[in-house]
Amino acid sequence: MTKKLTRRQVAWRIAQDIEEGNYVNLGIGQPELVANFIPADREIVFHSENGILGMGPEPGPNEVDYDLINAGKKPVTMLPGGSFFHHADSFGMIRGNHLDICVLGAFQVSEKGDLANWSTGGPDAVPAVGGAMDLAVGARLVFVMTDHNTKKGDAKIVRKCTYPLTGPGVVNTIYSDIAVIDVRPDGLVVREKVPGISFDELQARTEAQIGGRASCRELSAPEIE
């Protein structure tokens, strides 16, 4: 049986690909975990669209301050030199292409890097796309953090998105619980896959066609509670 990565392990894996000095926005939900796993010797500046630069990892039980929250309304910490500013200035940073990376969740990613992450089109879906569309086109790189398949087993990496798009052709890399997949001009290429899953099984769990059979490496992460 394939041992999938936990969400915290996926967050750790993403953190390893964020380079020194990058300005990074973490989307609401799973991506917020990434801030906890930045290597200690690497300085990263985290941004939140409600008007924060310089967020640190999630607070401990005695550090929670509900006057200091991110865009997902979760308490955060601040690093020395952090700052607060108006919501409009924050979106000016995003729309002005001042972010190196944003990490977003996804309902679907297509073989061309199209992203659908704000609505399933259902009657109880959120009414608007919000800031995700600005982040998807404003950041230099878009990393997606997602389970490889839905709870029902349906593929989330598909030939063509069937849900409303957040942005067309915006995704650069997909980090799932079983693989790291790069979106390239010639299609999807598997960079890493977890031990215990064959390339054929990975393809069977991915609707879109994937390459990288001969070059993909083992995807591993430390045990994280």
C-alpha positions in Angstrom: 0.0 0.0 0.0 1.3 3.4 -1.0 2.3 5.6 2.0 1.1 9.1 1.2 2.7 12.2 2.6 0.7 14.0 5.3 -0.2 17.6 4.7 2.6 18.8 7.0 5.1 16.7 5.0 3.8 18.2 1.8 4.2 21.7 3.4 7.8 20.7 4.4 8.6 19.6 0.8 7.3 22.9 -0.6 9.3 24.9 1.9 12.5 23.3 0.6 11.9 24.8 -2.9 11.5 28.4 -1.6 14.7 30.3 -2.1 16.5 32.7 0.1 15.0 36.2 0.0 11.8 35.2 -1.7 8.6 37.2 -1.1 5.9 34.6 -0.7 2.1 34.5 -0.2 0.5 31.5 1.4 -3.1 30.8 0.4 -5.8 30.0 2.9 -6.0 26.4 4.2 -3.3 23.8 3.7 -0.7 26.3 2.2 -0.6 28.2 5.6 1.5 25.2 7.0 4.4 26.0 4.7 5.6 28.9 7.0 6.4 26.3 9.7 9.0 24.5 7.7 11.3 27.1 6.2 15.0 26.1 6.9 16.4 28.0 9.9 19.2 29.5 7.9 16.9 30.8 5.1 15.2 34.2 5.2 11.8 34.3 3.5 9.4 37.2 3.7 5.8 36.0 4.0 2.9 38.2 2.7 -0.8 38.1 3.6 -3.3 40.0 1.4 -5.0 41.5 4.4 -1.9 43.7 4.8 1.1 41.9 6.4 4.7 41.4 5.4 7.0 39.4 7.6 4.9 36.7 9.1 6.5 33.9 11.1 5.4 30.4 11.9 2.0 29.6 13.5 1.9 30.8 17.2 2.3 28.5 20.1 -0.6 28.1 22.6 0.7 31.0 24.7 1.4 33.3 21.7 -2.1 33.5 20.2 -3.2 37.1 19.6 -6.5 37.4 17.7 -5.6 41.0 16.8 -2.9 39.5 14.6 -4.4 37.3 11.9 -3.8 36.4 8.3 -6.2 36.5 5.4 -7.7 33.2 6.5 -8.5 34.7 10.0 -6.0 32.4 11.7 -3.6 33.8 14.3 0.0 34.3 13.1 3.3 35.5 14.5 5.5 38.4 13.2 9.2 38.3 12.7 11.5 41.3 13.5 11.1 43.9 10.8 7.5 42.9 9.9 5.0 45.5 8.9 1.3 46.2 8.5 -0.4 48.3 5.8 -3.7 49.0 4.0 -5.5 46.3 2.1 -5.2 48.3 -1.1 -1.5 48.6 -0.7 -1.3 44.8 -0.2 -3.1 44.2 -3.5 -0.9 46.7 -5.2 2.0 44.5 -4.2 0.3 41.5 -5.7 -0.9 43.2 -8.9 2.4 44.9 -9.3 4.2 41.6 -9.6 6.2 42.0 -6.4 5.7 38.5 -5.1 8.1 35.7 -6.1 5.8 32.8 -5.2 2.3 32.1 -4.1 1.2 28.7 -2.7 -2.4 27.9 -3.4 -4.8 25.0 -2.9 -6.7 23.5 -5.8 -9.8 21.7 -6.8 -8.3 20.9 -10.2 -5.2 21.7 -12.2 -5.1 21.0 -15.9 -2.3 19.6 -18.1 -1.7 23.2 -19.3 -1.4 24.6 -15.8 -5.0 26.0 -15.6 -6.0 26.5 -12.0 -9.5 26.0 -10.5 -9.5 26.6 -6.8 -12.3 28.8 -5.7 -15.6 27.0 -6.6 -17.0 23.6 -7.5 -20.0 25.3 -9.0 -22.3 23.8 -6.4 -25.2 25.6 -4.8 -23.3 26.2 -1.6 -20.2 27.4 -3.3 -18.6 30.7 -2.3 -20.0 33.6 -4.3 -16.8 35.1 -5.8 -13.2 34.2 -6.6 -11.7 36.8 -4.2 -8.0 37.4 -4.1 -6.9 34.1 -5.6 -7.2 35.4 -9.2 -4.9 38.3 -8.4 -2.3 36.0 -6.7 -2.5 33.4 -9.5 -1.5 36.0 -12.2 0.5 38.4 -10.0 3.1 36.0 -8.5 6.2 35.1 -10.5 5.7 31.4 -9.6 2.5 29.5 -8.6 2.9 26.4 -6.4 -0.1 24.2 -5.9 -0.5 22.2 -2.7 -3.2 19.5 -3.0 -4.2 15.9 -2.4 -3.6 14.0 -5.6 -7.2 12.7 -5.7 -10.5 13.6 -4.1 -11.9 11.5 -1.2 -14.0 9.7 -3.8 -10.8 8.9 -5.8 -11.4 11.3 -8.7 -8.4 12.8 -10.3 -7.6 16.5 -9.4 -4.9 16.7 -12.1 -6.9 16.6 -15.2 -6.8 17.2 -19.0 -9.2 20.1 -18.8 -10.7 21.8 -15.7 -14.4 21.4 -15.4 -14.7 23.8 -12.5 -14.7 27.6 -12.9 -11.1 28.8 -13.5 -9.1 31.0 -11.2 -6.5 31.6 -13.9 -5.5 29.9 -17.2 -1.9 28.6 -17.5 -0.7 29.9 -14.2 0.6 26.9 -12.3 4.3 26.1 -12.3 4.5 23.1 -9.9 2.0 20.8 -8.3 2.9 19.3 -4.8 0.6 16.5 -4.0 0.6 13.8 -1.3 2.3 11.3 -3.7 4.2 13.4 -6.3 5.9 16.6 -7.3 4.9 17.5 -10.9 6.2 20.4 -12.9 4.1 22.1 -15.6 6.2 22.6 -18.6 5.5 23.9 -22.2 5.5 20.3 -23.4 3.2 19.1 -20.6 3.3 17.7 -17.1 6.6 16.1 -15.9 6.9 14.1 -12.7 10.0 15.4 -10.7 9.5 13.1 -7.7 7.1 10.4 -6.5 6.7 8.6 -3.2 8.3 5.2 -2.7 5.9 2.3 -3.2 4.0 3.7 -6.1 4.9 2.7 -9.7 4.8 5.2 -12.5 1.9 3.3 -14.1 -0.1 3.6 -10.9 0.7 7.3 -10.7 -0.5 7.7 -14.2 -3.7 5.8 -13.4 -4.4 8.2 -10.6 -3.8 11.2 -12.9 -6.3 12.0 -15.7 -3.8 14.2 -17.5 -0.9 12.6 -19.4 2.4 12.7 -17.4 6.0 12.4 -18.4 9.2 11.9 -16.5 9.2 8.1 -16.1 12.9 7.7 -16.6 14.0 10.9 -14.7 11.8 11.2 -11.7 13.3 10.8 -8.2 12.1 9.5 -4.9 9.9 11.8 -2.9 10.7 11.6 0.8 10.1 13.8 3.8 11.0 13.6 7.5 8.5 12.2 10.0 6.5 15.2 11.2 3.9 15.1 14.0 
